[in-house]
Amino acid sequence: MSDYERGTLTLSNGDHLSYIKQGSGPVVVLLPGWSQSAAQWKHQIDDLAQDHTIYAVDLRGHGDSSNASGGYRIARLAADLHEALELADLDDVTLMGHSMGCSVMWAYLEHYGTDRISRLVIADQAPMVTGKPWLTDEEKVTYGCLFPDAASLEGFVSAVNATDTVEGHKEIIRGMFTADIDEDTLAWIAEENLKLPRGYAADLLWDHCLQDWRDVITETRLPTLVIGAEKSIFSAESQRWIAAQNPNASVVIFEESDGGSHFMFFENPDRFNRHVREFLSA
């Protein structure tokens, strides 16, 4: 990976957020998903920084940010983001999130409105990760529920909590990629993931997967690009549903043969970046 300029923001409670800053121009803030790091946005940083100011943020405890002793909840991550934007004095920001990073964006909108935010790029996050008992099977597909119920979620979170080796974590995340992902790349991603201690990772995953963002999504009117994938862990229907709630939103779905996994931004960065650029220039 290229050598990027790194900065640190010290939050009011003394915790530190690390971020990569690159380029100049309109501001785009990149939020990685659960256990992911800012470095995993490397293809977007290299491309978009040609004519934008890119801030790729390591969330609380992730990547190079300090391992805070608590706060591993979506609401706290949104509060961190709000404070970070104020500390960096960023305005008219395009927020681009992947997976759980989108949940942080939705929590931000719920608690702080559109303060400092002008546009959204939502890369593959379901409105609901875990199904509620009263939902039909069809509704669970529409909302992208990865886990049909809380018992299923419990098993996955327990496996995460018990797996602290690169080889073990590779197997946990393997299904989030197409079969074309190579082992060295998967190992690097697993190493980045494990920078977040597994106990904290399990706490955050449990909180994240029990959220329901449907009401926030239906109220959002910011210009929005939604990107999903046929081979994702989340249904393509859920990404179409998100876009359909907002008259200012559009949706793109990657086919499996086109790197269309949960990590489409990593497996097919050229196409992903092209769609993002078209959205940013509209």
Buried (B, 14 or more C-beta within 10 A) or exposed (E): EEEBEEEEBEBEEEBBBBBBBBBEEBBBBBBBBBBBBBBBBBBBBBBBBEEBBBBBBBBBBBBBBBEBEEBBBBBBBBBBBBBBBBEBEBEEBBBBBBBBBBBBBBBBBBEBEBEBBBBBBBBBBBBBBBBBEEBEEEEBBBBBBBBBBBEBBBEBBEBBBEBEEBEBBBEBBEEBBBEEBEEEBBBBBBEBBBBBEBEBBBBBBBBBBBBEBBEBBBEBEBBBBBBBBBBBBBBBBBBBBBBEBBEEBBBBBBEBEBBBBBBBBBBBBEBBBEBBBEBBEE
